[in-house]
Amino acid sequence: MLLELHALEKIITASGRDFRFLVVPSKASIYPEYVGWTPLPSHGQGAFDLFREAQRHFPLKSLVPLEVPLFAGKFGPHRLYDPAASTWNGHGAAVAADALHRSLYKREIATPVIPATDPDDDLERQAFGISTPAPVATVRHLKGFHADGLGRTVIYGDTGIERLLPHLLPMVQGLDVIESGNIPSGRFEEDLRAYDSLLIQTTASTLEDLSIDLDALRRLGSALRRGQWDITVSVWMDRDIIRVRPGRAATAY
């Protein structure tokens, strides 16, 4: 997964666009007092733990770290995760939005804090073995409040995306919201070239379900070469993107 994210990062940034990747930490990592003991997988590490370990050796510049600001924020006046919720509330999303803004502009942003408590949060349902239907991928087009900022932006996300949206609108000119873990979605025929910025949000528990279509990225690279700027994508064994270079490279080594 980290390799695909690095490839996506290089393709997007080589085109002069912004790319940011956000992983919503599990409630157990921020509020272990709410959750108690959580068993680890048989190999001893979860997907997010393995991702963090790989990130230390091969850092992804576009990653917006959220664990530290959220853990610090838990000692403030507001809960960031509700006791019966499986993901953050509006206050937690506001902390994440501030971290995103800092990564982009190196300063804080005053965004509205809109706490949201969903009566259908699924911790209780999970405890009693009641399955929650998987969300159907949808796309929404929202008008932002910022004429400049991130410009026209697309965000891919899962269950944590909804509470983040009110805090993103002050940063963008327009926001297309795609509730899918597949990038590109494969359903809505979104054209990544049409956006100024790309955001991906996922939760720590669903990180391993994130899917980046390498063939689609390669087609994007081909489309970029036919556009106003050029990049060269190096693909190993017709599967893994191992290098992305600005301009048209005639040789490889």
Disulfide bonds with the S-S distance in Angstrom:
none
